[in-house]
Amino acid sequence: MKLYNTLSHETEEFIPQKPPVVTMYTCGPTVYNFMHIGNLRTFVFSDILFRVLQYNGFKVEAAENITDIDDKIIKKAKEEGKEIGEITKEYTRYFLEDIQKLNINPENLKEQPRATGYVEKMIEFIKVLLEKGVAYVEKDGSVYFDISKFPNYGKLSGVKKRELKSGTRMLSDEYTKDDVQDFALWKSVAPDEVGYDSPWGKGRPGWHIECSVMSQSILGNKIDIHTGGIDLVFPHHENEIAQSEAKTGESPFVKYWVHGAHMLVDGKKMSKSLHNFYTLSEIVEKGFNPLSLRYLFLQTHYRQEMNFTFEALTAARNALNKLRKEVADYPESSASIKEYDSQFLEAVNDDLNMPKALSVLWEVVRSDKSDADKAATVFKFDEVLGLSLKDAKTIVQKEEKIPAEIKKLLDERGKLRKDKKYAEADKIREKIVGMGFKVEDKV
């Protein structure tokens, strides 16, 4: 099995520290809003990696954090006049619902830690960094990591090729590519602000310290794989390396850094001002099954920038529906087709080449092999793809029971809800109910 390692900028053979165990950490969501489809692509990619590792016989110990204390969360709570816990509970629920609709099972995780549950450990971690002389306390009680004391700073992102601004401080988490500065481990806050007691006064942990503490507390000082979006390479992951290795004296903190590429929408960066910012619930309201989106993600390599369009999503939906109809009547079987087994394994082990893996799946479906042999092969491959193909018959029958007229009304209602024309949407709902169908809004 081979993976592209951001640290070495090479595709390397994957060799875990203690086979067959693999430790894997994923940077999870900051729960102050809905996840957009670009965020969800990263979580699907992480899920695919988890599945491929299992497919290869590894025992995966995985963790994915939930950041539930953050400036954005505090701002959101103030805007809505709610407690921080109300905001984080609400959007954690939405996140968990979204990933499960995309066939990502949170129960696969060894732990899904909340940042607020690790504040005391963060304080202890910072104490060690201060004792080792790689961090310092400012007059206001904020604590910073001194990047000049970590010679290998920049080894992940290559940022060391720029001018390091050691001694200048970055309290905000809003960096630009040239903001190579000492970063906050602990942020001092005013007495009336949200914060925690510490030896340096009331404050909150910095963004970067959270992941280091949670990952090392759960998975150990040295981790096999760390995943996330490519936008996290600098500063987040660079700073994680610095503080983690400085604290433990062990290197590397992470053996394989694996990052997913950006997503564009209609060729442009996702933005609410451009009206191209989509959540999973909005995709569903437009009449798409969440697994159609998962299928679309599988068609582009995780390290390749992806351009989302509704035309592409429609094509993915059609392909998935066709696939379901093809496999709906496959019998249960256990004898898979070896020639396709080897092709599929070669694809997924080639740095998660899912477009190739999908093409192998379709080769099986279109082959002249028996349905029994096809069934065993297709359902085995779906352990990695995660398209619920064993449920194809039930899904097809359910789809066929919904008349075209009802589907049209549902699409119309979805558009009205998106435009916040709820009164008109309710009238259509009443009409659908009157025709003998039940309408449930998940979100």
C-alpha positions in Angstrom: 0.0 0.0 0.0 1.4 3.4 -1.0 0.4 6.9 0.2 1.6 10.4 -0.8 3.3 11.9 2.2 3.1 15.7 2.4 6.2 15.6 4.7 8.5 14.0 2.1 6.6 15.2 -1.0 6.8 11.6 -2.3 4.5 8.6 -2.6 5.8 6.1 -0.1 5.2 2.5 0.9 3.0 2.5 3.9 4.6 0.8 6.9 3.0 1.5 10.3 5.1 1.6 13.5 3.4 -1.4 15.1 1.7 -3.5 12.5 -1.1 -4.6 12.3 -2.1 -1.6 14.4 -2.4 1.8 12.6 -3.0 5.0 14.5 -4.8 7.7 12.6 -5.9 11.2 13.5 -8.2 13.5 11.5 -8.8 17.2 12.2 -12.5 17.4 12.8 -15.0 20.2 12.6 -15.4 23.4 14.5 -19.0 23.2 15.4 -20.5 26.7 15.0 -22.2 26.2 11.6 -23.2 23.6 9.0 -20.4 21.8 7.2 -20.3 22.7 3.5 -19.7 20.1 0.8 -16.0 20.9 0.6 -15.6 20.1 4.3 -17.6 16.9 3.8 -15.3 15.8 0.9 -12.4 15.8 3.4 -14.3 13.6 5.8 -15.3 11.2 3.1 -11.6 11.0 2.0 -10.6 10.2 5.6 -13.3 7.5 5.7 -12.0 6.0 2.5 -8.5 5.9 3.9 -9.9 4.2 7.0 -11.7 1.6 4.9 -8.7 0.9 2.6 -6.5 0.3 5.7 -9.1 -2.1 7.0 -9.4 -3.8 3.6 -5.6 -4.4 3.8 -6.1 -6.2 7.1 -4.8 -3.4 9.4 -6.4 -2.7 12.8 -7.1 1.0 12.7 -7.2 3.0 15.9 -8.7 6.3 14.7 -9.6 9.6 16.4 -11.3 12.7 15.1 -11.7 15.8 17.3 -14.6 18.1 17.6 -13.5 21.7 18.4 -16.2 23.1 20.7 -14.4 26.1 22.1 -13.3 28.7 19.6 -13.6 32.5 18.8 -16.1 31.7 16.0 -18.3 29.7 18.4 -18.3 32.4 21.0 -19.2 35.0 18.3 -22.1 32.8 17.1 -23.4 32.4 20.6 -23.4 36.1 21.2 -25.2 36.8 17.9 -27.9 34.3 18.6 -28.2 35.1 22.3 -27.5 31.5 23.2 -25.1 29.6 25.5 -22.0 28.2 23.9 -23.0 24.7 24.8 -26.3 25.2 22.9 -24.5 26.2 19.8 -21.9 23.3 19.9 -24.5 20.7 20.8 -26.8 21.8 17.9 -24.0 21.8 15.2 -22.4 18.7 16.5 -25.7 16.9 16.0 -25.9 18.3 12.4 -22.4 17.2 11.7 -23.0 13.7 12.9 -26.2 13.4 10.9 -24.4 14.6 7.8 -21.5 12.2 8.0 -23.8 9.2 8.7 -25.9 10.1 5.7 -22.7 9.9 3.7 -22.0 6.4 5.1 -19.3 7.5 7.6 -19.8 5.6 10.8 -18.5 7.6 13.9 -18.5 4.3 15.8 -15.4 3.4 13.8 -13.5 5.9 15.8 -11.6 4.9 19.0 -12.7 8.3 20.3 -14.2 11.5 19.1 -12.8 13.9 21.7 -14.2 17.4 22.4 -11.7 20.1 23.0 -13.4 21.3 26.2 -12.8 17.9 27.8 -9.0 18.3 27.4 -8.4 21.9 28.7 -6.6 20.7 31.8 -4.3 18.4 29.8 -3.6 21.4 27.5 -2.5 23.5 30.4 -0.2 20.7 31.6 1.2 20.4 28.0 1.9 24.1 27.9 3.6 23.9 31.3 6.1 21.4 29.9 6.8 23.7 26.9 7.6 26.6 29.3 9.8 24.4 31.4 11.8 23.4 28.3 12.2 27.0 27.3 10.5 26.8 23.9 7.5 29.0 25.1 7.2 32.2 27.0 4.5 34.2 28.9 3.6 37.7 27.9 2.5 40.4 30.4 -1.2 39.9 29.6 -1.0 36.2 30.5 -0.9 34.9 26.9 1.6 32.1 26.2 3.4 31.8 22.9 5.6 29.1 21.3 9.0 30.5 20.2 9.5 29.1 16.7 13.2 30.1 16.8 13.7 27.4 19.5 12.5 24.7 17.1 15.2 24.2 14.4 13.0 22.1 12.1 10.1 24.6 12.0 8.8 24.6 8.4 9.7 21.0 7.5 6.1 20.2 6.5 5.1 23.3 4.6 8.5 24.6 3.4 7.7 27.8 5.2 11.3 28.0 6.4 12.3 29.2 2.9 10.6 32.5 3.8 11.7 34.9 6.4 10.9 33.6 9.9 9.6 36.4 12.1 10.7 35.0 15.4 9.8 37.2 18.4 6.7 38.7 16.7 3.5 37.2 18.0 0.4 35.8 16.3 -2.5 35.7 18.8 -5.2 35.4 16.0 -5.7 32.1 14.2 -6.1 34.1 11.0 -2.8 33.6 9.2 -1.7 34.5 5.7 1.0 32.5 3.9 3.7 35.0 5.1 2.6 35.1 8.7 5.5 33.0 10.0 5.3 34.1 13.6 5.3 32.9 17.2 1.9 31.4 17.8 -0.4 31.4 20.8 -0.6 28.3 23.0 -2.9 30.1 25.5 -4.9 33.3 24.8 -5.5 35.7 27.7 -9.1 36.9 28.0 -10.9 39.7 29.9 -12.7 38.8 33.2 -16.1 39.0 31.5 -15.1 36.8 28.5 -15.4 33.0 28.1 -12.3 31.3 29.5 -10.7 28.9 31.9 -8.4 29.4 35.0 -4.8 28.7 34.4 -1.4 29.5 36.1 -1.1 32.5 33.7 -4.6 33.9 34.4 -8.0 33.4 32.7 -7.8 32.4 29.1 -8.5 29.9 26.3 -6.3 27.4 24.5 -4.9 28.2 21.1 -6.3 26.4 18.1 -3.1 24.4 17.4 -2.5 23.1 20.9 -5.9 21.4 21.0 -5.1 18.8 18.3 -1.7 18.0 19.6 -3.0 17.3 23.1 -6.0 15.3 22.0 -4.1 13.2 19.4 -1.2 12.4 21.7 -3.5 11.7 24.7 -5.5 9.1 22.7 -3.1 7.7 20.2 0.4 8.2 21.7 3.3 10.5 21.1 4.0 9.2 17.6 1.2 8.7 15.2 1.2 6.8 11.9 -1.2 9.0 9.9 -2.6 12.5 10.3 -5.2 13.7 7.7 -7.0 16.9 6.9 -7.6 19.4 4.2 -4.6 20.9 2.3 -5.4 24.3 3.8 -4.3 23.0 7.2 -0.7 22.3 6.2 0.2 25.8 7.3 -0.1 27.0 10.0 -2.1 24.4 11.8 -0.2 21.2 11.1 3.2 22.9 11.0 2.5 24.2 14.5 1.2 20.9 15.7 4.6 19.3 14.7 6.6 22.0 16.5 4.8 21.9 19.8 4.4 18.1 19.8 8.0 17.2 19.0 9.3 20.0 21.3 7.3 18.7 24.2 8.1 14.9 23.8 11.5 15.1 22.3 10.4 12.4 19.9 10.3 12.6 16.1 8.5 12.3 13.9 5.2 13.3 15.6 3.4 11.9 12.5 5.0 9.5 10.0 2.6 10.1 7.1 0.8 13.4 6.6 -2.1 12.9 4.1 -4.0 15.9 2.8 -7.1 16.3 0.6 -7.3 19.0 -2.1 -9.6 22.0 -2.3 -13.1 22.0 -3.8 -14.4 24.6 -6.2 -18.0 25.2 -7.1 -18.6 26.1 -10.8 -14.9 26.9 -11.0 -14.9 29.4 -8.2 -14.1 29.3 -4.5 -17.1 28.5 -2.3 -18.6 31.7 -0.9 -22.0 32.7 0.5 -21.7 36.0 -1.3 -21.4 34.1 -4.6 -24.4 32.0 -3.7 -22.4 28.8 -4.3 -22.0 27.7 -0.7 -23.9 24.4 -0.3 -24.6 22.2 2.7 -25.7 18.5 2.5 -29.3 19.4 3.5 -29.4 21.9 0.6 -28.2 19.1 -1.8 -30.9 16.8 -0.4 -33.6 19.5 -0.8 -32.7 19.6 -4.5 -33.6 16.0 -4.8 -30.2 14.3 -4.5 -29.5 11.3 -2.3 -26.4 11.9 -0.1 -24.7 8.9 -1.5 -24.9 10.5 -5.0 -22.5 13.1 -3.5 -20.3 10.4 -2.1 -20.2 8.7 -5.6 -19.2 12.1 -7.1 -16.4 12.5 -4.6 -15.1 9.0 -5.6 -14.7 10.1 -9.2 -11.9 12.6 -8.4 -8.6 11.6 -6.7 -8.4 13.1 -3.2 -5.3 15.0 -4.0 -6.8 16.6 -7.2 -8.7 19.8 -6.9 -12.4 19.1 -7.6 -14.9 21.3 -9.4 -18.4 20.7 -8.1 -21.3 21.4 -10.5 -24.9 20.3 -10.3 -24.5 18.8 -13.8 -21.7 16.6 -12.5 -23.8 15.7 -9.4 -26.8 14.7 -11.6 -24.5 12.5 -13.7 -23.2 10.9 -10.5 -26.8 10.3 -9.3 -27.7 8.7 -12.6 -24.6 6.5 -12.6 -25.3 5.4 -9.0 -29.0 4.7 -9.8 -27.9 2.6 -12.8 -25.4 0.7 -10.6 -28.1 0.0 -8.0 -30.4 -1.4 -10.7 -27.6 -3.6 -12.1 -26.8 -5.1 -8.7 -30.3 -5.1 -7.2 -31.1 -8.7 -8.0 -27.6 -10.1 -7.3 -27.8 -13.2 -5.1 -25.8 -13.7 -1.9 -22.4 -15.3 -2.7 -18.9 -15.6 -1.2 -16.7 -16.5 -4.2 -15.3 -13.3 -5.6 -13.5 -13.0 -9.0 -9.7 -13.1 -8.3 -8.7 -11.1 -11.4 -10.8 -8.2 -10.4 -9.9 -8.5 -6.8 -6.2 -7.9 -7.7 -7.1 -5.0 -10.0 -9.2 -3.3 -7.3 -6.6 -3.8 -4.6 -3.9 -2.4 -6.8 -6.1 0.7 -7.4 -7.0 1.5 -3.8 -3.4 0.8 -2.7 -2.0 3.2 -5.3 -2.5 6.3 -3.1 -6.3 5.7 -2.9 -7.0 5.8 -6.6 -10.7 5.7 -6.2 -11.6 6.7 -9.8 -9.7 3.6 -11.0 -11.3 1.5 -8.3 -14.8 2.6 -9.5 -13.8 1.7 -13.1 -12.8 -1.8 -11.9 -16.2 -2.1 -10.2 -18.0 -1.2 -13.4 -15.9 -3.8 -15.3 -17.2 -6.4 -13.0 -20.8 -5.4 -13.5 -20.4 -5.3 -17.3 -18.5 -8.6 -17.5 -20.0 -11.9 -18.6 -19.4 -13.6 -15.3 -22.2 -15.1 -13.3 -24.4 -12.9 -11.1 -23.3 -14.9 -8.1 -19.6 -14.2 -8.8 -20.3 -10.6 -9.6 -22.2 -10.2 -6.3 -19.4 -11.4 -4.1 -17.0 -9.1 -5.9 -19.1 -6.0 -6.0 -20.2 -6.2 -2.4 -16.6 -6.9 -1.3 -15.5 -3.7 -3.1 -18.3 -1.8 -1.6 -16.6 -2.3 1.8 -14.2 0.4 0.6 -16.6 2.4 -1.6 -19.3 2.7 1.0 -22.3 3.0 -1.5 -24.6 0.6 0.4 -24.9 -1.6 -2.6 -26.2 -4.5 -0.6 -29.3 -2.4 0.0 -29.7 -1.6 -3.7 -32.9 -3.7 -4.1 -34.7 -2.0 -1.3 -33.5 1.5 -2.5 -34.6 0.8 -6.1 -38.0 -0.5 -5.0 -38.5 2.6 -2.8 -37.5 4.9 -5.6 -39.8 3.2 -8.1 -42.8 3.6 -5.7 -42.6 7.4 -5.8 -44.5 8.8 -8.8 -42.9 11.4 -11.0 -45.5 13.9 -10.0 -44.6 13.6 -6.4 -40.9 13.9 -7.1 -41.6 17.1 -9.1 -43.6 18.6 -6.2 -40.8 17.7 -3.8 -38.3 19.5 -6.0 -40.5 22.5 -6.1 -41.0 22.5 -2.4 -37.2 22.2 -1.9 -36.6 25.4 -3.9 -39.2 27.3 -2.0 -37.7 26.3 1.3 -34.3 27.3 0.1 -35.7 30.7 -0.8 -37.3 30.8 2.7 -40.9 30.9 1.2 -42.1 28.6 4.0 -45.8 29.3 3.7 -45.8 28.3 0.0 -43.7 25.3 0.8 -46.2 24.2 3.4 -49.0 24.3 0.9 -47.1 21.9 -1.3 -46.4 19.7 1.7 -50.1 19.6 2.4 -50.8 18.6 -1.2 -48.3 15.8 -1.1 -49.7 14.5 2.2 -53.2 14.7 0.7 -51.9 12.4 -2.1 -51.1 9.8 0.5 -47.3 10.4 1.0 -45.5 11.4 4.2 -42.9 14.2 4.1 -40.1 14.3 6.7 -37.5 17.1 6.9 -34.4 15.7 8.5 -32.8 19.1 9.1 
